[in-house]
Amino acid sequence: MGRLDAVSKRYFGRQDAFADVFNYLLFDGKQVIKPDELKELDSNQIAVLFKDKDLQEIQKQRDLFRLWTAMTDGHAIFILLGSEIQGSVHYAMPIKTGLYDFITYDDQLSEITSQNRKLHEAKEIELQGGEYLYGFRREDRVKLVITATIYVGKEPWDGPLKLSDIIEEESRKYLINDYKLSLLSATDLQEQDFEKFATELGDIMRFVKHQGKDVDKLIEQTNHKIYTPEAAAFVKEAANMDLDFEVKNGGVDMCEALERRYSKERQTAKDQMIKKLLQNGVDESIIADSANVTVEYVVKIKNGELQIV
């Protein structure tokens, strides 16, 4: 994805945007996950798998990875949240995200097993039978892992939403222990869904969905709302916006950027009109009066000193 990949990771890597994504996907927009409850984790993950009768190390890198720590009914909960950002549809996405999740589960299993064996050797715990054999006790538990697929392409998502969608034996799909995607796709959101986001993400997803002529009207309706630079950089790429954003006091006013483009378009139209009148032999002073510019300006266009975009 190049540039889009970089700005997407930067924007969705913001704690508030990351929390907003998962609050929408998991809790229908209810603000359960707080940004300050998230801790960034190393996104590199390694698994050792059998392939062609040999052990091979496979390294995977998530786009974003966080640990969510919160208190519920007086008890601490720990959930691992990852996200994969897609600029185009991945038609095997359930396998990709499933692999990430089970590598993460395997990482936890390895840590628990290693710790248990050390405690057993130190005679702090006793492992017997299967617990001794595998290093995992009956009471041991791993943290829940959830991966969100954030799709930022301009076409609707027409890929699989669960593992069974890509299993070839249609009549045997009922046998599958299915694996479903947690998918956020701007182009597939309904208008009422945009209101479920607590941050600017709702507006940003709406701009991506309605990219093209409609997005100008949506920006005008924001009434000079200030957006984060990360959001502006992301939506410029994702929605193919022909806008030059300026950061002022740490924020971006998209309406101002739109007004600058409108002004530039009006100026270009005027310059093209002046050039056409000159080609038709109209007097320079008459052109200057009709276009409300100086004769010197008209002469510069005549002599090619001004570039008309």
C-alpha positions in Angstrom: 0.0 0.0 0.0 3.0 2.3 0.3 2.0 5.7 1.5 -1.5 4.6 2.5 0.0 1.8 4.7 2.2 4.3 6.5 -0.5 6.9 7.2 -3.0 4.2 8.2 -0.7 2.7 10.8 0.1 6.1 12.1 -3.6 7.1 12.5 -5.0 3.8 13.8 -2.0 3.6 16.0 -3.4 6.5 18.0 -4.7 5.1 21.3 -8.1 6.9 20.8 -8.6 5.7 17.3 -7.5 2.1 18.2 -9.9 2.0 21.1 -12.7 3.5 18.9 -12.3 0.7 16.4 -12.6 -2.1 19.0 -15.5 -0.4 20.8 -17.4 -0.3 17.6 -16.6 -3.9 16.6 -17.0 -5.5 20.0 -19.5 -3.2 21.9 -21.5 -1.5 19.1 -19.9 1.8 19.9 -20.3 1.7 23.7 -17.2 3.2 25.3 -15.9 0.2 27.2 -12.2 0.3 26.2 -10.5 3.5 27.3 -7.4 4.8 25.4 -5.4 5.0 28.7 -6.1 1.3 29.3 -4.1 0.3 26.2 -0.4 -0.6 26.2 1.6 -1.0 23.0 3.2 -4.3 22.5 5.9 -5.7 20.2 4.1 -6.6 16.9 6.7 -9.2 15.9 5.6 -12.8 16.5 7.5 -16.0 15.8 6.2 -19.6 15.4 8.0 -22.8 14.8 6.1 -25.1 12.4 6.6 -28.3 10.6 6.9 -27.9 6.8 8.2 -30.5 4.4 9.2 -32.7 7.3 11.4 -30.0 8.8 11.0 -27.5 11.6 10.8 -24.0 10.2 10.6 -20.7 11.9 7.9 -18.4 10.7 8.0 -14.7 11.6 4.9 -12.6 11.4 4.4 -8.9 12.1 1.1 -7.5 13.0 0.3 -3.9 11.9 -0.7 -2.9 15.5 -0.8 -4.8 18.8 -2.0 -3.7 22.2 -2.7 -5.1 25.7 -6.0 -3.9 27.1 -6.0 -3.9 30.9 -9.2 -2.9 32.8 -11.1 -3.6 36.0 -14.4 -5.3 35.8 -16.4 -6.0 39.0 -13.2 -5.5 41.0 -11.2 -8.0 38.9 -8.5 -7.1 36.4 -9.0 -8.3 32.8 -6.3 -8.6 30.2 -7.1 -8.9 26.5 -4.7 -8.8 23.6 -6.0 -6.7 20.7 -4.3 -6.7 17.3 -5.3 -5.1 14.0 -4.5 -5.7 10.4 -4.9 -2.9 7.9 -5.9 -3.8 4.3 -5.8 -1.5 1.4 -7.2 -4.2 -0.9 -9.4 -7.3 -0.2 -7.5 -10.3 1.0 -9.5 -13.4 -0.1 -7.9 -15.6 2.5 -8.2 -13.1 5.4 -9.6 -15.6 8.0 -6.5 -17.8 7.6 -4.2 -14.8 7.9 -5.8 -13.4 11.1 -6.3 -16.9 12.5 -2.6 -17.6 12.1 -1.7 -14.4 13.9 -4.1 -15.2 16.8 -2.9 -18.8 17.3 0.7 -17.7 17.1 -0.1 -15.3 19.9 -1.8 -18.1 21.9 1.2 -20.3 21.3 3.5 -17.5 22.5 1.5 -17.4 25.7 1.6 -21.1 26.1 5.4 -21.2 25.7 5.8 -18.5 28.4 3.5 -20.3 30.8 5.2 -23.7 30.1 8.6 -22.2 30.7 7.6 -20.5 33.9 5.9 -23.7 35.2 9.0 -25.8 34.6 11.2 -23.3 36.4 8.8 -23.3 39.4 8.6 -27.1 39.4 12.4 -27.3 39.5 12.5 -24.8 42.3 9.9 -27.0 44.1 7.5 -24.1 44.3 4.8 -26.1 42.4 4.4 -29.8 41.6 3.7 -31.0 38.1 2.4 -34.5 37.6 1.1 -36.6 34.7 0.0 -34.5 31.7 0.9 -31.3 33.6 4.5 -32.4 33.9 4.6 -33.7 30.3 3.3 -30.5 28.7 4.1 -27.9 31.3 0.5 -26.6 31.3 -1.6 -27.0 34.4 -5.3 -27.5 34.7 -5.8 -24.0 36.2 -3.6 -22.2 33.7 -5.3 -19.8 31.4 -4.2 -17.7 28.4 -5.3 -14.2 27.6 -8.0 -13.7 25.0 -6.7 -12.6 21.6 -8.9 -10.5 19.2 -7.8 -9.3 15.8 -9.6 -6.5 13.9 -9.3 -6.3 10.1 -9.5 -2.6 9.1 -10.3 -2.4 5.4 -9.5 1.0 3.9 -10.1 0.2 0.2 -12.5 2.2 -2.0 -14.5 -0.8 -3.2 -16.9 -2.8 -0.8 -15.4 -5.8 0.9 -16.4 -8.8 -1.2 -14.0 -11.2 0.6 -14.7 -14.0 3.1 -16.1 -13.0 6.5 -15.4 -16.4 8.1 -13.3 -19.5 7.5 -16.2 -21.5 6.2 -16.6 -19.1 3.3 -13.4 -20.4 1.7 -13.8 -24.1 2.5 -14.4 -26.0 -0.8 -16.7 -28.8 0.6 -20.0 -26.9 0.7 -22.0 -29.8 2.1 -19.5 -30.3 4.9 -19.2 -26.8 6.2 -21.4 -27.6 9.2 -18.5 -29.7 10.6 -16.1 -26.6 10.8 -15.1 -25.0 14.0 -15.6 -21.7 12.3 -13.4 -18.6 12.6 -15.0 -15.2 12.0 -13.5 -11.9 11.0 -13.9 -8.8 13.1 -14.1 -6.5 10.0 -14.3 -2.7 9.9 -14.9 -1.6 6.3 -15.8 2.1 5.6 -17.5 1.3 2.3 -19.8 -1.2 4.0 -20.9 0.9 6.9 -24.5 2.3 7.0 -25.1 6.0 7.7 -26.3 5.2 11.3 -23.1 3.4 12.0 -20.9 6.5 11.7 -22.6 7.9 14.8 -21.4 5.0 16.9 -17.8 6.2 16.9 -16.8 8.5 19.8 -13.9 10.1 18.1 -13.3 11.8 14.7 -13.1 8.2 13.2 -16.8 8.4 12.4 -16.3 11.4 10.1 -13.2 9.9 8.7 -14.9 6.6 7.8 -17.8 8.6 6.2 -15.3 10.6 4.1 -13.7 7.3 2.9 -17.1 5.8 2.0 -18.3 8.9 0.1 -15.0 9.7 -1.6 -15.4 11.8 -4.7 -17.7 14.7 -5.3 -19.9 13.9 -2.2 -17.0 14.3 0.2 -16.7 18.0 -0.5 -20.3 18.5 0.8 -19.6 16.4 3.8 -16.5 18.5 4.6 -18.5 21.7 4.3 -21.0 20.3 6.8 -18.2 19.9 9.4 -18.3 23.7 10.0 -14.5 24.1 10.4 -14.2 21.2 12.8 -10.5 20.5 13.8 -9.1 17.1 13.0 -5.8 15.5 14.1 -3.0 15.7 11.6 -2.9 11.8 11.6 -6.6 11.6 10.6 -6.1 14.2 7.9 -3.1 12.5 6.4 -4.9 9.1 6.5 -8.1 10.3 4.9 -6.3 12.3 2.2 -4.8 9.0 1.0 -7.7 6.7 1.7 -10.3 9.0 0.1 -8.0 10.3 -2.7 -8.7 13.9 -1.6 -7.2 16.7 -3.8 -6.6 18.9 -0.7 -3.5 20.4 0.8 -3.9 20.4 4.6 -2.2 22.8 6.9 -1.5 22.0 10.5 -2.3 25.0 12.8 -2.1 24.8 16.6 -1.8 21.0 16.3 -4.9 20.5 14.2 -6.3 20.5 10.7 -9.3 22.5 9.4 -10.5 20.6 6.4 -12.9 23.4 5.5 -10.0 25.8 5.1 -8.2 23.3 2.8 -11.4 23.0 0.7 -11.8 26.7 0.5 -8.2 27.1 -0.7 -8.9 24.5 -3.4 -12.1 26.3 -4.5 -10.1 29.6 -4.6 -7.4 28.0 -6.7 -10.0 26.5 -9.1 -11.7 29.9 -9.5 -8.3 31.5 -10.2 -7.5 28.8 -12.8 -10.8 29.3 -14.5 -10.2 33.0 -14.7 -6.7 32.6 -16.1 -8.0 30.2 -18.7 -10.7 32.7 -19.7 -8.0 35.5 -20.0 -5.9 33.3 -22.1 -8.8 32.4 -24.4 -9.7 36.1 -24.8 -6.1 37.0 -25.7 -6.2 34.2 -28.3 -9.3 35.8 -29.7 -7.6 39.2 -30.0 -9.5 41.0 -27.3 -7.7 44.2 -26.1 -5.6 43.7 -22.9 -7.2 46.6 -21.1 -10.7 45.3 -21.8 -9.8 41.9 -20.5 -8.3 43.4 -17.4 -11.5 45.3 -16.6 -13.7 42.3 -17.2 -11.6 40.0 -15.2 -10.9 42.5 -12.4 -7.2 42.2 -12.7 -4.4 44.5 -13.8 -3.2 45.0 -17.3 0.3 43.8 -16.1 -1.3 40.5 -15.0 -2.9 40.0 -18.4 0.4 40.7 -20.1 2.2 38.1 -17.9 -0.3 35.5 -19.0 0.1 36.6 -22.6 3.9 36.2 -22.4 3.7 32.9 -20.6 5.2 34.2 -17.4 2.3 32.7 -15.3 1.7 29.0 -15.3 -2.0 28.1 -15.7 -2.8 24.9 -13.9 
